[in-house]
């Protein structure tokens, strides 16, 4: 190799080292919707946090879009757990969870986000008295995955007065939790492998949600 060739190669390497790194793909509502619509499942907490402020804005826009149906909006509410302790996110989750005309799956996603992201056991526990059995069952299921003493107390108290057989089954199965684990960015939760099995009616609801 001649001296000229060596010089040219050195200059080319130097130019490459000084070139700016390729910019990351921008986080937009469209990109977030695409991430939430995956067949395999929704992004984990770490992936959602990596979206940053743009991701939070996109998730809030999706969550507030009542015209958007299907699993994307449900997953948007659940993904908002990654932005705890943002007061605006907490307020939206609480308000939506309390809306009697809101989609059942959306309300349940809010329950999960409130406990997993914000440790808001008290807010979810009050829905154990909801007039709709499916809502009570969703609140009971979410609380059954928390190892907080307040959650166990709320479940036992509701079991003493609950009359719906499906809800009673969920409450009863949640009465003896295994040792908890701490999930990053979430409350104390029961390991999934040992979580109480869903009652038959709840399993039917879950299957229906997956087909949406």
Secondary structure, DSSP 8 states (H G I E B T S, - for coil): --HHHHHHHHHHHHHHHHS---------HHHHHHHHT-SS----HHHHHTTHHHHHHHHHHHHH-TT--SHHHHHHHHHGGGGTT-HHHHHHHHHHHT-TTS-HHHHHHHHHHHHHHH--HHHHHGGGG-SSHHHHHHHHHHHHTB--HHHHHHHHHHHTT---HHHHHHHHHTTS---EEE-TTS-EEE-GGGS----HHHHHHHHHHHH-
